[in-house]
Every structure is written in C-alpha cells, then in structure tokens.
C-alpha cells in the first residue's frame, strides 16, 4: 500500500459478495454454530501464540502489531497507523522512535505531505520476524501450513479462501467500529490497568 491517503490497508484476499439469507435450515444453523465455535477457539489460540511470539521477538504487543502492519501492508504514515490501531499521534511517534533506535523501522518524509513521516520496516526487521517464526515452525513435526491444508480438494481450498476473506474483512470492520464508536469507555476496566482509549476521531474511508 502506498503511503499517501488515510485508508486502512485492505486484506490480500479479494472481497467476496455475501448473500443476504434468513432461511437457514436447522442443519445449516447447527453447522454454522460449530464453525463459529471453532473460530472462537482459533482466535484464543492465535492470541496465545501471538503473545508468545511477541515475547520471543523482544517487543511489546503494540510494537509487534505496528511492525506486522508495516511488513504485511507496506509503508504507512502515522495518520494511517492511527486510523488502524486507534493509537494517538503521540503514542505512534514514541513507538516509531523506539523501533527506529532498534533498527526495525526507518522514518522518511512523506512525498505527498512533508509534515508527515512514513514508516517502513527494515530488512533486518523482516529477517528477525521470519527467522523467529521459522524457528518455531522447525519445532513442529511438519510445516504447520502444509499440514493444515493437506488432503483438501480445490473446492475445499476455495471454500476456506472465501471464509477467511469474509472473516478477515469483518474483523477489520469490527475493530474500527469498536475503536471509534462514540461511546463512554467501559466501566469494566481491569483492575490496575493504566491504559486509556484514544479520543474519538473521524476516520477517513
């Protein structure tokens, strides 16, 4: 993704139209409930894996998130990162400085707006993440991705692609909706938490 504009990065998968159906059979409803239950388990497992990977990389969760966004979606400026993550400009500036000092990102003037800086993941950052992930994969008896998809037909893989495309797009939309909803912060903040939500703002796009 180019650094100009404030749109959040889209997923690699092509968006797929979703039919508006309300006439699901009992069998379909049961199958959907099973899939959604498994998806909830996957999300928990993914969060635990990401937490362990973050620690292994020597980063905190926010640094890891921003670095992942830069690696997967290309160069982004602070405004774009703020639109995706909900972080304030001050928080992004401090985070960028830490990552730059660690040699994980570079900051250059935005060619479309000289007042801004564009963040880019360095090759050292990419190698660090790739080598750490590969180290974890080597501990498995087989390569995880190949093992997960082994034995699936072309039709099966197409169905998986459709599902992941829809689920990923929805996750981005829901994250944006939660972060920028005009509402009061939850009263159920964890005891001892010092985090504060960024003030509501308008999000381009």
QUIVENFEN-V818673 format. One record per run of one state. SS is the DSSP state (H for helix, E for strand, - for the rest). FROM is the first residue (numbers start at 1). TO is the last residue. If there is no record, write none. Layout:
ss={SS & SS}
from={FROM & FROM}
to={TO & TO}
This chain:
ss={- & H & - & H & - & E & H & - & H & - & E & - & E & - & H & - & H & - & H & -}
from={1 & 26 & 58 & 61 & 74 & 76 & 78 & 86 & 89 & 102 & 105 & 111 & 113 & 122 & 123 & 138 & 144 & 150 & 154 & 181}
to={25 & 57 & 60 & 73 & 75 & 77 & 85 & 88 & 101 & 104 & 110 & 112 & 121 & 122 & 137 & 143 & 149 & 153 & 180 & 205}
